[in-house]
Amino acid sequence: MQELIDDLPEEIALLDEQCNILAVNRSWREAVEVHGYLDAMPGHNYLSLCERRANEGYGPAIEAASALNDISSGKRNFWQMVYSGGDLWDGHDYQICAHRIGVGAQTVISVTRFDLTEILELRRAKDVLRHSLDQSQSVERQRMARELHDSTSQLLAGIGLLLGRLEHQSPNPESLNLVEELQELVREAQQEIRSISYLAHPPSIERLGFAGAMRTLIEGFARRAAFESSFEIRGDIYPLSPDIDGTLYRIAQEAISNVHRHARAMQVQVLLCYRRRAVHLVIIDDGIGISRETIAGKGSVGVGLPSMRERMSEADGRLSIRRLSPGTAIIATVRRAL
């Protein structure tokens, strides 16, 4: 057993049912010797060490002592916690786990500690980079929307005026029919630009709150894109992190944009469902549906679905796509932080 745990990189200690330390591996021994906590070595009681630190007011030790008492008495078999180190471990982040394990007729408790400092620093750096990228993309979308509004829309308005003059001056019925078709195309192009520009300047989450911004986004886009929409909140609302708010908001933006471009839908229903352990964002349309190949990521899928899946993966969430009759349902799920 000693040779087995010595080869593992994590810090590991084996305790008996009274939390006396029976054995430790090389990583645990080296950490203890470097930092001088020699009462965390075999022959000492690990629960007593945690209770002593708990009496000093150290939060992680309070939780660890409570959990070890439960595991020692058999009330639970597993416990884990992520915490920031104190004293000589200040500036380091750890995950500690305790397992109650039956070995033949004997019961032992394994305590395993992982140094997560580098992983969490990389995760924080990734979050900063993602936020910066989102901000850059938002600025670029707004710039493109302004260009569309200030130049392309004006050109289309000019074409519309010229077509109006041509309509009044042309005596030929066949030409008039062509002019009417062109005017309709111009109106459709103007409506498309208004829809795209609206998505590039979405309502502010900071100003309206997450639910309010979602409602304004969906109702405003439906009005500009000329389809019916509904937005409903189910369950008791509880706060999410700003990152999760932003992720679900971007999913809604991308999903209703895809409905507008591809689904030929007349109605879109959006549900925001707060459950005890998770939040579900559901977007349902009555359009032509989505192919099984597209759901599976085969063939030409564009950037919309991969982008949504990547966002949900980064948020430790899940994206599901269901074929309906008619239409499609997109379900974005994130776990509630407890």
N, C-alpha and C positions, 0 to 999 in steps of 0.2 A: 504493500500500500504506500509506504514512504517513497519508494522509487517512482511509483506511478504519479503521485502528486508533485514530486520534486521536478518532474519534466514539464509541468504545466506553467505557462507564463503568469497566470493570475495568482494573486495572493490567496492561499487556501489554509484554513485551519479546521481540524476535526475535533468536535466536542462530544463529551458523553451527555447523558440525559440531564445532568445537573449543571451543564455548561462548563465543566472542567476541560481545559485544553489538553487533548490527548496527543496530537501531532500537528505540525505545521510544515508547509513546503518551503523550498529554498527562497522563493520570492517573498513570502510572508516574513521569514526569518531575517532576510536582508533589510526589508523595510523597517522592521522593529528595531534592529540593531542600529541602523542609521539614525533613527529618530529617538532612540532611547526609551521606548515603551517596553521594557523588559518584562512587565507583568502581563504581556500579551503572548507569552511563550508557554510551552508545556509545563504543567505543574501549577499553573495559575487558573483562576476562574474568569472566563471572559464576560459572563454576566455581571460579576462584581465590578470589573473594569468599566463596563458601560454604565452601571448604576452610579459609580463614583463620578464619572463625567456628567451624568444626567443631573446629579445633585449640584454640580457647578453651573447648571443652567444651559448646557450645550444641547441644542435642539435635536440634532441627529442621534445623540446618545440616548435622549429620552425616548425617542421612537424605537430605537434598536433594543433598549432594555425591555420595553413593553412587548415587542414582538418575540424576543427570546423567551420571556416568561410564558407566552402563549405556546410557543413551539415546544418548550421543555415540558409543559403540562399536557401536551397533545391536543390543544385547542385548534391548532393549525399546523400544516405541514410545510408551508412555504411563505416566505416574505422577501421583499426586495425594496430598495430605496435608492434614489439618486440624491446626492448631497454634496455640498461644498465643504472641503476640509477646514479644520481649525488648527490653531497653534502652529506646529511645525509643518502641517499639511496645508497651510493657508495658500490660496491661489490654485489649488488642485480640486478637480471634480471627480467624484467616485460613484460607482454603483456597487452596493453591497447586497448580497443574497444569502439567505439562510434556508437550508433544506433539512427536514427531518427524514432520515433514511433508515430503513430496516436492513440490517446485515445479519442474516441468519436469525438467531434468537436475540441479538444485540441491536440496540438503537443508537445511532450516532447522529449528530447534527453537523452538517458541513456549512462553514461560513466562507464565502468567496467574495473577494473585493477586486474590482476592475478600476484601473485608472482611466477615466474618460476625458481627461483634460484636453488632450490633443484632438480627440474626435469632436468634442463640443466646440472647441475653438474653430475647427474647420467648418462645423455646421453653422456657427454664427457668421463666419466669413462668407459662407455660401448664401445665407439669408440676406446679408448686406449687399452682396453682388446681385442677387435676384431682385431686391428692392430697387437698386440703382438701374438695373436693366428695365424693369417695369416702368420706372419714371422716364427713362430715355425713350422707350417705345410710346408712352403716352404723349410726350412732347412731340414726337415725330408724327403720330396720328393726328394731333391737333394742327400741326403745320400743314399736313396734306389736306385736312378738312378745310382750312382757311383758303388754300390754293383752289380747291374745288369750288368753294362758295364765291370767292372773289374773282376768279377768272372763268372757270368752266361754266358756272351758272350764268354769268353775265353774257358769255358767248351764246349759250342756249336761249337766253332771253332775247338777244338780238336776232337769232334765227327765227324765233317765234314771231317777232314783229315783222320781219321780212315775209314770212309765210302769210301773215295776215294781210299785208299789202297785196301779195300775189293772189290771194283768195278773192279780193275785191276787184282785181283788174283782169282776171282770167275769165273769158266767156265760155271756155271749153269745159263741159261737165266731167269729162274724163280727167282733165287736169285738176279740177276741183276735188275729185275723189282722192287723187294723189296728195294734194295739199292737206286734206283732212287727216290722212294717214300719217303724214310727216308731223303735223301738229300733235297728234296723239303720241307719237314716239318722243317728241320733245318734252311733252308733259310727263311721260314715264321716266325719261332721263332726269328731269328736274326732281321728281319725287325720289328717285334712287339716290341722287346727290344729297337731298335733305336727310334721308335715312342714314346714309353713311356718315354725314357730318354730325348727326345727333349721337351716333355711337362713339365718335371720336371726342365728343365733349359730353361725357356722361354726367349724370347728377352726382354731387359730392357726397361720399359716405360720411366724411367728417362733419358736414353741415346738416345732413338730413338723418344721419344714423343709418345703420345697415338696412333694416327693413324698409325705412322710408325711401332710401335711395333705390332699392330694388323695385318698389312699387312705381316710383317716378320713371325709372328706366323702361320698364315693361310697358306702362301705359303710354308714355311719350313715343316710344318706338313704334308701337302698334298704330298710333294715330298718324304718324308720318308714313308708315309703310302700308297703311290701308288694310289691316286685318283686325279681327276681333281678338281681344285678350282678356284674361282674368288673372288676378293675383290673390292668393289666399295664404294666410298664416295659420298653421294648426299647432296646438300645444302651447305651453307656457314659454314665452321668450326668455332666454337667458343669454348673457353676454358671451361672445366668442372673442378670440384674439384678433387684433387688427389684420394679421396675416391671413387668417382663415376667412374673415370678412372679405378681404380683397380677392382671395382665391375664388370663393363662391360667386362673387360679383362678376369676375372675369369669365367664369364658366357660363353665367347667365348671358352675358354680352355675346360670347361666341356662339352659344346655342341658338339664341333668337336670331342672330345674324345668319346662321346656317339655315334656319327655317325660312327666312326671307329669301335667301338666294337659291335654295335648292328644293324646298319641300312642296312648293305650290300650295301652301296651307291657307285656309281661311280663318282658322281659330288657333290660338295658342293659350294653353292653361299652365300657369306657374304656381307650384305649391312650395312653401317653405315649412317643413315639418320638424318641430322640436320634440325630440324624444328624450327619455331619461339618460341614455348613453350616447346618443348621436344626433346629428342634424342632417336632414335629407333635403336637398334641393331637387325638385322634380319639374322638368319642362316637357309638356305633352303637346303635340300638334296633330292636326287631322289631315296631313299632307299625303304625298304619294308613298311615303315610307322609305326605309333605308335597306339596302341589300345586305344579305348575310356576308358577302365578301367584304363590304365596307366595314361592317362590325368587326370582322376578324382581322382587319388591317391589311387585306389583300387587294391587289389592283390599285387603281388611282383613288386615294382617299383624301388628297389635299393636305392642308396643314391644320384644319380646324380640330378634328378628333384627336390627332396626335398631340396637339397643343393642350387640349383639355385633359387628356390622360396624363401628360407630363406634369401639369399643374397639380392634379389630384395626388399623384405619386409623391411630389415634393411636400405636400401637406399631410402625408401619411393617411390619405383618404382613398376612396374607391369610386370609379366611374363605371356605371352600368348603362347599357343601351338595349332597349327592348323594342321589338317590332310589334306594332299594334295593327288593328284592322278597323279603320285606316290609321295611318300615321306612325309616329315614333315617340318613345318616351326616353328621355335622358335623365339619369338619376345620379347625382353627386352626393356622396356620403362622407362626412367627417366625424370622427369620434369626439365626444365632449371631453374636455380636459377636466379631470376631477381633482 
